[in-house]
């Protein structure tokens, strides 16, 4: 029906309810239902799909009592509907009983039409505001549900950019390595991306990129980079030149004030070495046999800042028995529970705790020290030349 939810008047004499109808009409109420006894309950049942916006009940309505009012409130359709009681209330006890039973307001007679109009106006305005707020809440809930669905789909798409289990197992089998990774964004979407691919029978390349910020904007940049890597022919065996090419492309693609820290590395298992270049990325760590820890240098501007930026190759020994750790800056910039930065010292301790099984035990110690609600996206790559590859498809 048109005109919005009805106002229900309960009056012992329907003919005497005309002044109430007139007042409500002047207040903009278009649907008014008048009943003269406890058929009110049936009226409510008939309007279950659209509960009344207000009940105006005369205290002389046959069957009306605090118990009757309490029974009305037990109806789910009336739980939040304003109930106004019109009548004479000489006893304070009755007024208290009616309010405790669920009356929203008592309109004590004698009552002028002007005062009645003012009192009803307050409650009707509140009803309209409540309906508007409920519509806004429903609209926001619908939008939120849709946004969460879209965000979950986008997250699945972003996770699809990362090397899958089959690709990792293929690298392990071909080069006699063990590879593990941890990818965790601080929000539904993140700005980190990593990848690895074979170059020839003795060399494979890997990279880790961390775009500034996090959330949707940073995630879009990971898709940009992934598309670039699929489209261009990088000088894949020369890390410094690969970064130079990517930087030249990203300078024209990234919005102002957005950039990326990146490390690009080539592992040569026949020469037992790691050649890499960095663009504002954290220093790589190599743990050698016997526990000696080597921290590689890092230099070079982040990608996307200056088209003339150049990068330099560095070389680290990476013989069998060694472990390489690459990571985004969230690993060492995170704050411990005591507020102190985790730092490179904490990362070094993690590397010392790595073994041939996986990355999860040292990360478990990490998250026991650092609150899980990360301020930035975290990616950790662990490559070990400890011999036996994992089982799985090559």
C-alpha positions as CSV (number, residue, x, y, z in Angstrom):
1,X,0.0,0.0,0.0
2,X,1.0,3.6,-0.5
3,X,1.3,6.2,2.2
4,X,3.7,4.4,4.4
5,X,3.0,2.3,7.5
6,X,-0.3,3.0,9.2
7,X,-1.0,4.6,12.6
8,X,-3.4,2.5,14.6
9,X,-5.9,4.2,16.9
10,X,-7.6,2.1,19.6
11,X,-10.7,4.0,20.9
12,X,-13.8,2.7,22.6
13,X,-16.0,4.9,20.3
14,X,-14.8,5.1,16.8
15,X,-16.9,8.2,16.1
16,X,-15.1,10.0,18.9
17,X,-11.7,9.3,17.3
18,X,-12.3,11.9,14.6
19,X,-10.3,14.7,16.3
20,X,-7.4,12.3,16.5
21,X,-7.7,11.4,12.9
22,X,-7.8,15.1,11.9
23,X,-4.6,15.8,13.9
24,X,-2.8,12.9,12.4
25,X,-3.9,13.9,8.9
26,X,-2.5,17.4,9.4
27,X,0.8,15.8,10.5
28,X,1.0,14.0,7.2
29,X,-0.3,10.6,8.2
30,X,-2.1,9.0,5.2
31,X,-3.0,5.6,6.6
32,X,-5.0,5.5,9.8
33,X,-6.7,2.4,11.2
34,X,-9.3,2.8,14.0
35,X,-10.4,-0.1,16.1
36,X,-12.8,-0.1,19.1
37,X,-11.7,-3.1,21.0
38,X,-9.0,-5.7,21.4
39,X,-9.3,-6.6,17.7
40,X,-6.1,-4.4,17.6
41,X,-4.1,-7.7,17.8
42,X,-5.8,-8.9,14.5
43,X,-5.0,-5.5,12.9
44,X,-1.4,-6.0,13.8
45,X,-1.4,-9.5,12.4
46,X,-2.9,-8.3,9.1
47,X,-0.1,-5.7,8.8
48,X,2.7,-8.1,9.7
49,X,4.6,-7.2,6.5
50,X,4.6,-3.6,7.4
51,X,4.2,-3.0,11.2
52,X,2.4,0.2,12.3
53,X,4.6,3.3,12.7
54,X,2.7,4.2,15.9
55,X,-0.1,2.9,18.2
56,X,-2.4,5.5,19.9
57,X,-4.5,3.6,22.4
58,X,-7.3,5.1,24.6
59,X,-7.1,3.8,28.2
60,X,-10.9,3.1,27.9
61,X,-10.4,0.6,25.1
62,X,-12.3,-2.6,26.1
63,X,-9.8,-5.1,27.4
64,X,-7.1,-2.6,27.8
65,X,-4.8,-3.1,30.8
66,X,-1.0,-3.2,31.6
67,X,-1.2,-6.9,30.9
68,X,-2.7,-6.3,27.5
69,X,0.0,-3.8,26.8
70,X,2.7,-6.3,27.9
71,X,1.2,-8.9,25.6
72,X,1.3,-6.5,22.7
73,X,5.0,-5.9,23.3
74,X,5.6,-9.7,23.1
75,X,4.6,-9.5,19.4
76,X,7.8,-9.2,17.4
77,X,6.1,-6.7,15.0
78,X,5.4,-4.3,17.9
79,X,8.6,-4.6,19.9
80,X,10.0,-1.3,18.6
81,X,6.7,0.5,17.7
82,X,5.9,3.6,19.8
83,X,2.8,2.9,22.0
84,X,1.1,6.1,23.2
85,X,-1.7,5.8,25.8
86,X,-4.4,8.5,26.0
87,X,-6.6,8.8,29.1
88,X,-6.9,10.1,32.6
89,X,-4.4,8.7,35.0
90,X,-5.3,9.9,38.5
91,X,-3.2,7.3,40.2
92,X,0.6,7.4,40.0
93,X,0.6,3.6,40.4
94,X,-1.3,3.0,37.2
95,X,1.1,5.4,35.3
96,X,4.1,3.4,36.6
97,X,2.5,0.1,35.6
98,X,1.7,1.2,32.1
99,X,5.3,2.5,31.6
100,X,6.8,-0.7,32.9
101,X,4.4,-2.7,30.7
102,X,5.8,-1.0,27.6
103,X,4.1,2.3,27.0
104,X,6.3,4.8,25.2
105,X,4.4,7.9,26.4
106,X,1.2,8.8,28.4
107,X,-1.0,11.5,27.0
108,X,-3.0,12.7,30.1
109,X,-6.4,14.3,29.6
110,X,-7.5,17.0,29.5
111,X,-5.4,17.7,26.5
112,X,-5.7,20.5,23.9
113,X,-5.5,19.7,20.2
114,X,-2.4,21.9,19.9
115,X,-0.6,20.0,22.7
116,X,-1.8,16.6,21.2
117,X,-0.5,17.7,17.8
118,X,2.9,18.7,19.3
119,X,3.2,15.4,21.3
120,X,2.3,13.3,18.3
121,X,4.6,15.2,16.0
122,X,7.6,14.4,18.2
123,X,6.9,10.7,18.1
124,X,6.1,10.6,14.4
125,X,9.2,12.5,13.6
126,X,11.2,10.0,15.6
127,X,9.5,7.1,13.8
128,X,10.4,8.6,10.4
129,X,13.9,9.2,11.5
130,X,14.2,5.6,12.8
131,X,12.8,4.3,9.5
132,X,15.3,6.4,7.6
133,X,18.1,5.2,9.8
134,X,17.0,1.6,9.3
135,X,17.0,2.1,5.5
136,X,20.5,3.6,5.7
137,X,21.7,0.7,7.8
138,X,20.2,-1.8,5.4
139,X,21.8,0.0,2.5
140,X,25.2,0.0,4.2
141,X,24.9,-3.6,5.1
142,X,24.1,-4.5,1.5
143,X,27.0,-2.4,0.3
144,X,29.3,-3.9,2.9
145,X,28.3,-7.4,2.0
146,X,28.9,-6.7,-1.7
147,X,32.2,-5.0,-0.9
148,X,33.4,-7.9,1.2
149,X,32.6,-10.3,-1.6
150,X,34.4,-8.2,-4.1
151,X,37.4,-7.9,-1.7
152,X,37.5,-11.6,-1.2
153,X,37.5,-12.2,-5.0
154,X,40.2,-9.6,-5.5
155,X,42.3,-11.3,-2.7
156,X,41.9,-14.6,-4.4
157,X,43.0,-13.0,-7.7
158,X,46.1,-11.5,-6.0
159,X,47.0,-14.8,-4.4
160,X,46.8,-16.3,-7.8
161,X,49.7,-14.0,-8.9
162,X,52.1,-15.9,-6.6
163,X,53.9,-19.1,-7.6
164,X,51.7,-22.1,-6.8
165,X,52.8,-25.3,-5.1
166,X,53.5,-27.1,-8.4
167,X,55.8,-24.3,-9.6
168,X,57.7,-24.3,-6.3
169,X,58.1,-28.1,-6.3
170,X,59.3,-28.0,-9.9
171,X,62.1,-25.5,-8.9
172,X,63.0,-27.7,-5.9
173,X,63.3,-30.8,-8.0
174,X,65.3,-29.2,-10.7
175,X,67.8,-27.3,-8.6
176,X,68.0,-29.4,-5.5
177,X,66.7,-26.7,-3.2
178,X,64.0,-26.3,-0.6
179,X,61.8,-23.3,-0.9
180,X,59.2,-21.9,1.5
181,X,57.4,-18.6,1.7
182,X,55.1,-16.6,3.9
183,X,52.7,-14.0,2.4
184,X,50.5,-12.0,4.8
185,X,48.9,-8.6,4.1
186,X,48.0,-6.1,6.8
187,X,44.5,-5.7,5.2
188,X,42.4,-7.7,2.8
189,X,44.7,-6.7,0.0
190,X,48.4,-6.0,0.0
191,X,51.3,-4.5,-1.9
192,X,53.8,-7.3,-1.9
193,X,54.5,-9.7,-4.7
194,X,57.1,-12.3,-5.3
195,X,58.0,-14.8,-8.0
196,X,60.6,-17.3,-9.3
197,X,61.3,-18.9,-12.6
198,X,63.9,-21.2,-14.3
199,X,66.5,-19.6,-16.5
200,X,68.4,-22.8,-17.5
201,X,69.5,-26.1,-16.0
202,X,71.8,-24.4,-13.5
203,X,70.2,-21.0,-12.8
204,X,66.9,-19.7,-11.6
205,X,65.7,-16.1,-10.9
206,X,63.5,-14.8,-8.1
207,X,62.3,-11.5,-7.0
208,X,60.4,-9.8,-4.1
209,X,58.7,-6.5,-4.6
210,X,57.1,-4.3,-1.9
211,X,54.9,-1.4,-3.1
212,X,54.5,1.6,-0.9
213,X,51.4,1.6,1.3
214,X,48.9,-1.3,1.5
215,X,45.2,-2.0,0.6
216,X,43.6,-1.5,-2.8
217,X,46.0,1.0,-4.2
218,X,49.1,-1.1,-3.4
219,X,47.4,-4.2,-4.7
220,X,46.6,-2.6,-8.0
221,X,50.3,-1.9,-8.4
222,X,51.1,-5.6,-7.9
223,X,48.8,-6.4,-10.8
224,X,50.6,-3.7,-12.8
225,X,53.9,-5.3,-12.1
226,X,52.7,-8.8,-12.8
227,X,51.3,-7.7,-16.2
228,X,54.6,-6.0,-17.0
229,X,56.6,-9.1,-16.2
230,X,54.4,-11.2,-18.4
231,X,54.6,-8.7,-21.3
232,X,58.2,-7.7,-21.5
233,X,61.4,-9.7,-22.1
234,X,63.6,-8.8,-19.1
235,X,67.3,-9.4,-19.2
236,X,66.6,-12.0,-16.6
237,X,70.1,-13.1,-16.0
238,X,71.3,-9.6,-15.1
239,X,69.6,-8.4,-11.9
240,X,70.8,-4.8,-12.1
241,X,69.7,-4.4,-15.7
242,X,66.4,-6.1,-15.0
243,X,65.7,-3.5,-12.3
244,X,66.7,-0.7,-14.6
245,X,64.2,-1.8,-17.2
246,X,61.4,-2.2,-14.7
247,X,62.2,1.2,-13.1
248,X,61.9,2.9,-16.5
249,X,58.5,1.4,-17.1
250,X,57.1,2.0,-13.6
251,X,58.1,5.6,-13.6
252,X,55.5,6.2,-16.2
253,X,52.9,3.9,-14.7
254,X,52.9,4.5,-10.9
255,X,50.8,7.4,-9.5
256,X,52.8,10.2,-7.9
257,X,54.3,9.4,-4.5
258,X,54.0,5.7,-5.1
259,X,57.0,3.5,-5.6
260,X,58.3,0.0,-5.0
261,X,61.2,-1.6,-3.1
262,X,62.5,-4.7,-4.9
263,X,65.2,-7.3,-4.9
264,X,65.9,-9.3,-8.0
265,X,68.3,-12.3,-7.7
266,X,69.8,-15.1,-9.7
267,X,70.9,-18.3,-8.0
268,X,73.5,-20.3,-9.8
269,X,73.7,-23.8,-8.3
270,X,76.7,-24.9,-10.4
271,X,78.8,-21.8,-9.4
272,X,77.4,-21.9,-5.8
273,X,76.7,-18.2,-5.8
274,X,73.9,-15.6,-5.6
275,X,73.9,-12.5,-7.9
276,X,71.4,-9.9,-6.9
277,X,70.5,-6.2,-7.2
278,X,68.3,-4.1,-4.9
279,X,66.1,-1.1,-5.4
280,X,65.5,0.2,-1.8
281,X,64.9,-3.4,-0.6
282,X,66.1,-4.9,2.7
283,X,69.5,-6.6,2.7
284,X,69.5,-10.3,1.9
285,X,70.7,-12.7,4.6
286,X,72.7,-15.9,4.0
287,X,73.3,-18.4,6.8
288,X,76.3,-20.6,5.9
289,X,77.2,-24.1,7.2
290,X,78.4,-23.7,10.8
291,X,76.0,-20.9,11.6
292,X,78.0,-18.0,10.0
293,X,75.7,-15.2,9.0
294,X,76.4,-13.0,6.0
295,X,74.4,-9.8,5.3
296,X,74.6,-8.6,1.8
297,X,74.8,-4.9,0.9
298,X,71.8,-3.0,-0.4
299,X,71.8,0.1,-2.6
300,X,69.7,1.8,-5.3
301,X,66.6,4.0,-5.4
302,X,63.2,2.3,-5.1
303,X,61.5,1.7,-8.5
304,X,59.3,4.4,-9.9
305,X,61.0,7.4,-8.4
306,X,63.5,8.5,-11.0
307,X,63.9,7.4,-14.6
308,X,67.7,7.8,-14.6
309,X,68.2,5.5,-11.6
310,X,70.8,2.8,-12.0
311,X,71.5,-0.4,-10.1
312,X,74.5,-2.5,-9.2
313,X,74.9,-6.3,-9.0
314,X,76.3,-7.9,-5.8
315,X,77.5,-11.4,-5.4
316,X,77.3,-13.7,-2.3
317,X,78.6,-17.3,-1.9
318,X,75.7,-19.7,-1.8
319,X,77.1,-23.2,-1.5
320,X,75.2,-26.4,-0.5
321,X,74.2,-26.2,3.2
322,X,73.5,-22.5,3.0
323,X,70.1,-20.8,3.5
324,X,69.0,-17.5,1.9
325,X,66.3,-15.3,3.5
326,X,64.6,-12.5,1.5
327,X,61.9,-10.4,3.1
328,X,59.9,-7.2,2.9
329,X,60.6,-4.4,5.4
330,X,57.6,-5.3,7.5
331,X,59.7,-8.1,9.0
332,X,62.2,-5.9,10.8
333,X,60.1,-2.7,11.1
334,X,57.4,-4.4,13.1
335,X,57.1,-3.4,16.8
336,X,57.4,-6.0,19.5
337,X,54.9,-6.2,22.3
338,X,57.1,-3.9,24.4
339,X,57.1,-1.2,21.6
340,X,60.7,-1.8,20.5
341,X,61.4,-2.4,16.8
342,X,62.1,-6.0,15.8
343,X,65.1,-4.9,13.8
344,X,67.8,-6.7,11.8
345,X,69.0,-8.2,15.1
346,X,65.7,-10.0,15.5
347,X,65.8,-11.1,11.8
348,X,69.3,-12.5,12.3
349,X,68.0,-14.5,15.2
350,X,65.2,-15.9,13.0
351,X,67.8,-16.9,10.4
352,X,69.9,-18.7,13.0
353,X,66.7,-20.6,14.0
354,X,66.0,-21.9,10.4
355,X,66.3,-25.6,9.8
356,X,65.8,-28.0,6.9
357,X,62.1,-28.5,7.6
358,X,60.2,-25.2,6.9
359,X,59.8,-21.6,7.7
360,X,56.9,-21.9,10.2
361,X,58.8,-22.6,13.4
362,X,60.9,-19.4,13.3
363,X,57.8,-17.4,12.2
364,X,55.9,-18.8,15.1
365,X,58.6,-17.3,17.4
366,X,58.3,-14.1,15.4
367,X,54.6,-13.8,16.0
368,X,55.0,-14.6,19.6
369,X,57.1,-11.5,19.8
370,X,55.2,-9.2,17.4
371,X,51.4,-8.5,17.6
372,X,49.6,-10.3,14.7
373,X,47.8,-7.2,13.5
374,X,50.7,-6.0,11.2
375,X,51.0,-2.4,10.2
376,X,52.4,-3.4,6.8
377,X,52.3,-6.3,4.4
378,X,54.8,-9.1,5.1
379,X,56.5,-11.5,2.7
380,X,59.3,-13.8,3.6
381,X,61.1,-16.2,1.2
382,X,63.4,-19.0,2.4
383,X,65.6,-20.9,0.0
384,X,67.8,-23.6,1.3
385,X,70.5,-25.6,-0.5
386,X,70.4,-28.4,2.0
387,X,70.1,-31.2,-0.4
388,X,67.0,-33.4,-0.7
389,X,64.1,-31.8,-2.5
390,X,60.6,-32.2,-1.3
391,X,58.3,-34.8,-2.8
392,X,55.8,-33.7,-5.4
393,X,55.5,-33.2,-9.1
394,X,58.5,-31.8,-10.9
